[in-house]
Amino acid sequence: MESLTPAPTIVEQAYRAILDAICEGRLEPGERLTQESVAAKLSVSRQPVGQALLLLKQQKFVTEAGRRGLMVAPLDRDFMRWIYELRLGIEPLAATLAAQRATPAELTRGHDLVAAGWRAVREASIAHLIASDMAFHMLVYEMSGNGLFTDTMGQLWNHLRRAMREVLQHREYRRQIWTEHDQILRAIGERNGEGAAALARAHLANAAVNVALSLPATATDAPVTVPAAVGQPAPR
């Protein structure tokens, strides 16, 4: 007997449609969301939309808008800083473990993803750049052999998708991202765990600063600082 793959429920479909619209900028920060308007756009009833919006609120993609109900959450520099601080703890370790555990098939997938990233750079496709970036980092988590990295970072990457739309308006930084990805993958392929970790740390430190500088500042924001890893040569 063949295994059956359950179809997504209406709630899951509504959740994914709203989430993608937020992450891709089709729903802008501050835009009001009502069950009625979203249900009409998705051609579904209000109930699954209400459940989807509740989940998105818990995950900080939407927020209260006073008497106006809900709205798309603004991009928050503090929240993004927290994500990058978490990534700086997780991803160098993931890169170290990937250098020990990556299979030849996974490394081949990595080279394919880097090639896809460079194609997106040449095509100036923001959507493809974001998708390729997310896929590359998710592959590093997978190569580490630690499923908790994938589970922990999977949802947070949807927040990063929003911020990266702003960061990737800068054409030169698009090239820097994929140069750094190529270097990380090369160190993993050479089984150089220390070098892969150092490269991952520098890559994230650069990304954190670029995200902070690309998002609107608020009065409570901490000053933008460059972690010490930036500019330091990686061990080879």
C-alpha positions in Angstrom: 0.0 0.0 0.0 1.2 3.5 -0.8 1.4 6.0 2.0 -1.1 8.9 1.9 -0.1 12.5 2.2 -2.8 14.5 4.0 -4.0 17.6 2.1 -3.6 20.9 3.9 -6.7 22.0 5.8 -8.5 25.2 5.0 -6.9 26.8 8.0 -3.4 25.8 6.9 -4.0 27.1 3.4 -5.3 30.4 4.8 -2.3 30.7 7.1 0.2 30.1 4.3 -1.5 32.5 2.0 -1.6 35.3 4.5 2.0 34.6 5.7 3.4 34.6 2.2 1.6 37.8 1.4 3.2 39.4 4.4 6.7 38.0 3.8 6.6 39.0 0.1 5.4 42.5 0.8 1.9 42.2 -0.8 0.5 43.0 2.6 2.5 46.0 3.9 3.5 46.7 7.5 0.7 48.6 9.2 -2.0 47.4 6.7 -5.3 46.6 8.4 -6.5 43.0 8.4 -10.1 41.9 9.1 -11.6 38.5 8.9 -14.1 39.7 6.4 -11.7 41.3 4.0 -9.2 38.5 4.1 -11.9 35.8 3.8 -13.3 37.6 0.7 -9.9 37.7 -1.0 -9.3 34.0 -0.3 -12.9 33.0 -1.1 -13.3 31.1 2.2 -15.4 31.5 5.3 -14.4 33.8 8.2 -13.7 30.9 10.7 -10.5 29.5 9.1 -9.2 33.0 8.5 -9.8 33.9 12.2 -7.8 30.9 13.3 -5.0 31.7 10.8 -4.8 35.3 12.0 -4.7 34.2 15.7 -1.7 31.9 14.9 0.0 34.7 13.0 -0.6 37.0 15.9 1.1 34.5 18.3 4.0 34.4 15.9 4.3 38.2 15.7 3.4 38.6 12.0 0.3 40.5 12.9 -0.5 42.7 15.9 -3.4 44.5 17.5 -4.5 47.8 15.9 -6.6 49.1 18.7 -10.3 49.3 17.8 -9.3 48.7 14.2 -8.7 45.0 14.9 -5.5 43.6 13.5 -2.7 44.9 11.3 0.4 43.6 9.7 3.2 44.0 12.3 5.8 46.6 11.6 9.4 45.4 10.9 11.0 45.7 14.4 14.8 46.2 14.6 15.0 44.9 18.1 13.2 41.7 17.2 15.5 41.2 14.2 18.5 41.9 16.5 17.3 39.1 18.8 17.0 36.7 15.8 20.5 37.4 14.7 21.9 37.0 18.2 20.2 33.6 18.3 21.6 32.8 14.8 25.1 33.7 16.0 24.8 31.1 18.7 23.3 28.4 16.4 24.8 28.7 12.9 28.5 28.5 13.6 27.9 25.3 15.5 25.7 24.0 12.7 28.5 24.8 10.2 31.0 23.0 12.4 28.8 19.9 12.6 28.1 20.1 8.9 31.8 19.9 8.2 31.9 16.6 10.1 28.6 15.1 8.9 27.7 16.4 5.4 27.1 13.7 2.8 28.3 14.0 -0.8 24.7 14.3 -1.9 24.1 17.2 0.5 27.3 19.0 -0.7 26.1 18.6 -4.3 22.8 20.2 -3.3 24.8 23.0 -1.7 26.7 23.7 -4.9 23.4 23.7 -6.8 22.0 26.2 -4.4 25.0 28.5 -4.7 24.6 28.3 -8.5 20.9 29.2 -8.1 21.9 32.1 -5.9 24.3 33.5 -8.4 21.6 33.2 -11.1 19.3 35.2 -8.9 22.0 37.8 -8.5 22.4 38.1 -12.3 18.6 38.2 -12.8 18.2 40.8 -10.0 15.3 38.7 -8.7 14.6 39.6 -5.1 12.1 36.7 -4.7 14.6 34.1 -6.0 17.5 35.6 -3.9 15.4 35.3 -0.7 14.3 31.8 -1.6 17.8 30.6 -2.4 19.3 32.3 0.7 16.7 30.6 3.0 17.3 27.2 1.2 21.1 27.5 1.7 20.9 28.1 5.4 18.2 25.4 5.9 20.6 23.0 4.1 23.4 23.9 6.5 21.1 23.1 9.4 20.2 19.8 7.7 23.8 18.9 7.1 24.5 19.4 10.8 22.4 16.3 11.5 20.7 18.2 14.4 16.9 18.4 13.6 16.4 21.0 16.4 18.3 23.5 14.4 15.9 23.1 11.5 12.8 23.2 13.8 14.0 26.2 15.7 15.0 28.3 12.8 12.3 27.4 10.3 9.7 29.8 11.6 12.1 32.6 12.3 13.2 32.5 8.7 9.8 33.8 7.7 10.5 36.9 9.7 13.9 37.2 8.0 12.2 37.0 4.6 10.5 40.3 5.4 13.7 42.0 6.4 15.7 40.7 3.5 13.3 42.4 1.0 14.7 45.7 2.4 18.4 44.6 2.6 18.5 43.2 -0.9 17.6 46.5 -2.5 21.4 47.1 -2.3 22.9 45.4 -5.3 26.5 45.0 -4.1 25.4 43.3 -0.9 23.6 40.6 -3.0 27.0 39.6 -4.4 28.6 39.7 -1.0 26.0 37.3 0.4 26.7 34.6 -2.2 30.4 35.0 -2.1 30.2 34.3 1.7 27.8 31.4 1.1 30.3 29.9 -1.4 33.1 30.2 1.1 31.1 28.6 3.9 30.2 25.7 1.7 33.8 25.3 0.5 35.0 25.0 4.1 32.3 22.5 4.9 33.3 20.4 1.9 36.9 20.6 3.0 35.9 19.3 6.5 37.2 22.4 8.0 34.8 22.9 10.9 36.7 25.7 12.6 36.9 27.6 9.3 33.3 27.0 8.5 32.2 28.3 11.9 34.4 31.5 11.6 33.0 32.2 8.1 29.4 31.6 9.3 30.0 34.0 12.2 31.4 36.7 10.0 28.6 36.2 7.5 25.9 36.6 10.2 27.6 39.6 11.8 27.7 41.4 8.4 24.0 40.5 7.7 22.9 41.7 11.2 24.4 45.1 10.6 22.9 45.4 7.1 19.5 44.4 8.4 19.7 46.9 11.2 20.7 49.7 8.9 18.0 48.9 6.4 15.1 48.9 8.8 13.5 52.1 10.3 14.9 53.0 13.7 12.8 53.6 16.8 13.6 55.6 20.0 14.1 52.4 21.9 16.6 50.8 19.5 20.0 49.7 20.7 22.9 51.3 18.8 24.0 49.4 15.7 27.3 47.7 16.5 29.6 45.4 14.4 30.5 42.2 16.2 34.2 41.5 16.5 34.0 38.6 13.9 33.6 41.1 11.0 36.7 41.6 9.1 38.7 38.9 10.9 40.2 36.3 8.6 38.7 32.8 8.9 41.0 29.9 9.8 41.8 27.7 6.8 
